[in-house]
């Protein structure tokens, strides 16, 4: 037997063995210094896992915050749109509700009732039919209403309350009477 056969030869190459420890240096460029620390590979992996988890949580929180901000902005925009529409409707519909010509009283009052909804429609129709129409015919009264100003009192997506300032000019028997100023919440 040769001397080569009698000795056990370790044929494992250094590249194939995964070391259990990783050397970390205190500062870059300190290669070969003796004050390098040794950290177990499992601790390095655990630190990397925690860093990835922290980044994922931060990203998720940012996405949630962005979604909430977008949702809030959309709700504000909806309220603004409802508010603007209600204010425009008040400016155009209130004069129709409160204006009528004695010569075309039935048509004007029917148009006024068309501008209303819900229980107010019934109550206003009764008022026009039972009080306004007979008095307007008997005394030959006409009324012209003009919006002087209008503003918002409160607004949600479901309900808007506007304050409307009106100038009403009644005409009795062909003679204009003094204009009155009124305010209404609609």
C-alpha positions in Angstrom: 0.0 0.0 0.0 1.2 3.4 -0.7 1.3 6.2 1.8 -1.4 8.0 -0.2 -3.8 5.1 0.3 -3.3 4.9 4.1 -4.3 8.6 4.9 -7.8 9.8 4.7 -8.0 12.8 2.4 -10.7 15.4 2.9 -12.0 16.1 -0.6 -14.6 18.7 0.4 -13.8 22.0 -1.3 -14.1 25.2 0.8 -16.7 26.7 -1.5 -19.2 24.0 -0.8 -19.3 24.3 3.0 -21.6 27.0 4.3 -20.0 28.7 7.4 -22.1 29.0 10.5 -20.8 32.4 11.3 -20.5 35.6 9.4 -17.7 38.1 10.0 -18.7 41.7 10.3 -16.2 44.5 10.4 -16.6 47.6 12.4 -15.8 49.8 9.5 -15.5 49.2 5.8 -12.0 48.9 4.6 -10.8 47.3 7.9 -10.0 44.0 6.2 -7.5 42.0 8.2 -7.9 43.9 11.5 -8.3 41.9 14.6 -11.3 43.8 16.1 -13.9 42.3 13.7 -16.9 40.8 15.4 -18.4 37.5 14.6 -22.3 37.2 14.3 -24.1 34.0 13.9 -25.8 33.6 10.4 -29.1 32.8 12.0 -29.1 36.2 13.8 -28.4 38.0 10.5 -31.3 36.1 8.8 -33.6 37.0 11.7 -32.6 40.7 11.4 -33.4 40.7 7.7 -36.8 39.1 8.4 -37.7 41.8 10.9 -36.6 44.5 8.5 -38.7 43.0 5.7 -41.7 42.7 8.0 -41.3 46.3 9.2 -41.2 47.5 5.6 -44.3 45.5 4.7 -46.2 46.9 7.7 -45.1 50.4 6.8 -46.2 49.9 3.2 -49.6 48.5 4.3 -50.1 51.5 6.6 -49.3 53.9 3.9 -51.8 52.2 1.5 -54.5 52.3 4.2 -53.8 56.0 4.9 -53.9 56.9 1.3 -57.2 55.0 0.8 -58.7 56.8 3.8 -57.6 60.2 2.6 -59.0 59.5 -0.9 -62.3 58.3 0.6 -62.5 61.4 2.8 -61.8 63.7 -0.1 -64.5 62.0 -2.2 -67.1 62.5 0.6 -66.2 66.2 0.9 -66.5 66.5 -2.8 -70.0 64.9 -2.7 -71.2 67.2 0.0 -69.9 70.2 -2.0 -71.7 69.1 -5.1 -74.9 68.5 -3.2 -74.6 71.9 -1.6 -74.0 73.7 -4.9 -76.9 71.9 -6.6 -79.3 72.7 -3.7 -78.3 76.4 -3.6 -78.8 76.7 -7.4 -82.2 75.0 -7.0 -83.2 77.3 -4.2 -82.3 80.4 -6.3 -84.4 79.2 -9.3 -87.3 77.4 -7.6 -88.2 79.7 -4.7 -89.3 82.5 -7.0 -91.4 80.0 -8.9 -93.0 78.9 -5.7 -93.9 82.4 -4.6 -94.7 84.2 -7.9 -98.0 84.2 -9.7 -99.9 86.3 -12.1 -103.7 86.7 -11.5 -104.4 86.3 -15.2 -102.8 82.9 -15.3 -103.2 81.9 -11.7 -104.1 78.2 -12.2 -101.0 77.6 -14.4 -98.7 79.5 -12.0 -100.0 77.7 -8.9 -99.7 74.3 -10.6 -96.1 75.1 -11.6 -95.4 76.1 -8.0 -96.8 72.8 -6.7 -94.6 70.9 -9.2 -91.5 72.4 -7.5 -92.3 70.7 -4.2 -92.1 67.2 -2.8 -93.2 65.1 0.1 -95.5 66.3 2.8 -94.7 69.9 2.0 -96.3 69.4 -1.4 -99.6 68.4 0.1 -99.6 71.2 2.6 -98.5 73.9 0.1 -101.1 72.7 -2.4 -103.8 73.0 0.2 -102.6 76.5 1.1 -102.6 77.6 -2.5 -105.9 76.1 -3.3 -107.8 77.2 -0.1 -106.2 80.6 0.6 -104.0 82.0 -2.1 -106.2 81.3 -5.2 -109.5 82.6 -3.8 -107.9 85.8 -2.4 -105.8 86.4 -5.6 -109.0 86.1 -7.8 -111.1 88.2 -5.5 -108.6 91.1 -5.1 -106.8 90.7 -8.4 -103.5 90.1 -6.7 -100.3 89.1 -8.5 -96.9 88.6 -6.8 -93.4 88.7 -8.2 -90.6 87.2 -6.1 -86.9 87.7 -6.8 -84.0 86.2 -4.9 -81.8 88.9 -3.4 -79.3 86.5 -1.9 -79.0 82.9 -0.8 -76.6 81.0 1.4 -75.9 77.7 3.0 -77.0 77.0 6.5 -75.9 73.3 6.7 -75.2 70.4 4.3 -74.7 66.7 4.4 -75.0 64.2 1.6 -78.6 63.6 2.5 -79.9 67.0 3.5 -79.1 70.7 2.7 -80.6 73.7 4.4 -80.4 77.0 2.5 -81.4 80.5 3.6 -83.0 82.5 0.9 -83.6 86.3 1.0 -86.4 87.5 -1.2 -87.9 90.7 -2.5 -91.6 90.2 -3.1 -93.5 92.8 -5.0 -97.3 92.4 -5.0 -99.6 94.0 -7.4 -103.3 94.6 -6.4 -105.8 95.6 -9.0 -103.0 96.7 -11.3 -101.3 98.9 -8.7 -97.9 97.8 -7.4 -97.6 98.0 -3.6 -94.3 98.4 -1.7 -91.8 95.6 -2.0 -91.3 93.5 1.0 -88.1 91.7 2.0 -88.5 88.2 3.4 -86.2 85.3 4.3 -87.0 81.6 4.0 -85.2 78.4 5.0 -85.5 75.8 2.3 
